[in-house]
Amino acid sequence: MSAGTGRAPRSAPDWREVARAYDDGAAGYDARHDDRAATRTRTRRIDQLLIRATRGARRVLEIGVGTGRLLAQLDAPVRIGVDVSAQMLALAARRGLTVVRADGHALPFADASLDAIVSGKGSMRYLDPERALAEARRVVRPGGVIALHLYGGATWSPRGAARQVMRAETVTEAVTEAVTVTEAVTVTEAVTVTETETVAAAAAAPMRLWQPASTDALRATIGAARLTITALHRLRSIRIWPYLLTIPQPLDAGAPVQLWSHVVAVLRRDPT
Ligand SMILES: C[S@@+](CC[C@H](N)C(=O)[O-])C[C@H]1O[C@@H](n2cnc3c(N)ncnc32)[C@H](O)[C@@H]1O
């Protein structure tokens, strides 16, 4: 089963590896995510959805808080951020936020101790969805909100489709080079385009990230975590202004391919 479906038991990337990468990139993080009109516009629109979803909550936690650029925009009286990267947390602390170095799979908070949880810029993609959602559900109070931004796993575009075909050809060559002549003949003959693409994706992305491959896959993961979806905002990046389009639900439901590249999922732990 693919990484995007979220149903099969799966593991998250090693948090130490992720922390190291973010420690190294912490200094330039905010500037890097605010340097182009397209990035800035998308970030603001997505942030607004998350901020709106958690409005009125008193005690808010961000999982994978990073530099705190999102959490600092919330006006909750209690704002706590957890992250595995010490360097990112140091920047969040400078913004006056309460920070704790912790893995999102093991939150150091009592049951039902928070009113809302937020997670911006796809931080949750580094977590195992089943374990992370169960942990988020545990610490949020009954009736509390969990608002997450995630990236889509396999957005369709004409340009992307063309690139996939070209990439498949490249990988077939790479596989051929890497094995002995006899094996190479077998591999080349046996490999269909789909299988070749799988090899390409595995080689390019060794980390298993939670990037749902469809709305149905996302719904299944959330349902299994016993959380209720109150809103699903499906959004698609485009190159020209306005840089982000809303994909209406009927279009998403009828599409044979995934049209959205971002989703903001607003979830609720049932009141009882
Ligand atoms: C792309 S940044 C997003 C930061 C912030 N949410 C924002 O909106 O700007 C992802 C963050 O998730 C953190 N992260 C990754 N894996 C984590 C884990 N297992 N537990 C907690 N934080 C994690 C990273 O260290 C990084 O700071």
The ligand as an SDF file (V2000), in Angstrom:
LIG
                    3D

 27 29  0  0  0  0  0  0  0  0999 V2000
    8.0600   23.0230    7.4620 C   0  0  0  0  0  0  0  0  0  0  0  0
    8.3720   23.3140    9.1730 S   0  0  0  0  0  0  0  0  0  0  0  0
    6.8630   24.1330    9.6180 C   0  0  0  0  0  0  0  0  0  0  0  0
    7.0030   25.0400   10.8250 C   0  0  0  0  0  0  0  0  0  0  0  0
    5.7370   25.7760   11.2310 C   0  0  0  0  0  0  0  0  0  0  0  0
    4.6500   24.8600   11.5160 N   0  0  0  0  0  0  0  0  0  0  0  0
    5.2990   26.7800   10.1830 C   0  0  0  0  0  0  0  0  0  0  0  0
    4.0940   26.8090    9.8570 O   0  0  0  0  0  0  0  0  0  0  0  0
    6.1410   27.5520    9.7240 O   0  0  0  0  0  0  0  0  0  0  0  0
    8.2250   21.6720    9.8780 C   0  0  0  0  0  0  0  0  0  0  0  0
    8.6060   21.6180   11.3550 C   0  0  0  0  0  0  0  0  0  0  0  0
    8.1540   20.3460   11.8650 O   0  0  0  0  0  0  0  0  0  0  0  0
    9.1300   19.9110   12.8080 C   0  0  0  0  0  0  0  0  0  0  0  0
    8.9990   18.4560   13.0260 N   0  0  0  0  0  0  0  0  0  0  0  0
    9.3200   17.4640   12.1740 C   0  0  0  0  0  0  0  0  0  0  0  0
    9.0970   16.2570   12.7300 N   0  0  0  0  0  0  0  0  0  0  0  0
    8.6080   16.4950   13.9770 C   0  0  0  0  0  0  0  0  0  0  0  0
    8.1840   15.6440   15.0420 C   0  0  0  0  0  0  0  0  0  0  0  0
    8.2350   14.3040   14.9510 N   0  0  0  0  0  0  0  0  0  0  0  0
    7.7300   16.2220   16.1710 N   0  0  0  0  0  0  0  0  0  0  0  0
    7.6880   17.5700   16.2920 C   0  0  0  0  0  0  0  0  0  0  0  0
    8.0850   18.4300   15.3290 N   0  0  0  0  0  0  0  0  0  0  0  0
    8.5400   17.9050   14.1680 C   0  0  0  0  0  0  0  0  0  0  0  0
   10.4440   20.3120   12.1460 C   0  0  0  0  0  0  0  0  0  0  0  0
   11.5220   20.3080   13.0520 O   0  0  0  0  0  0  0  0  0  0  0  0
   10.0940   21.6990   11.5920 C   0  0  0  0  0  0  0  0  0  0  0  0
   10.3960   22.7160   12.5090 O   0  0  0  0  0  0  0  0  0  0  0  0
  1  2  1  0
  2  3  1  0
  2 10  1  0
  3  4  1  0
  4  5  1  0
  5  6  1  0
  5  7  1  0
  7  8  2  0
  7  9  1  0
 10 11  1  0
 11 12  1  0
 11 26  1  0
 12 13  1  0
 13 14  1  0
 13 24  1  0
 14 15  1  0
 14 23  1  0
 15 16  2  0
 16 17  1  0
 17 18  1  0
 17 23  2  0
 18 19  1  0
 18 20  2  0
 20 21  1  0
 21 22  2  0
 22 23  1  0
 24 25  1  0
 24 26  1  0
 26 27  1  0
M  CHG  2   2   1   9  -1
M  END
$$$$
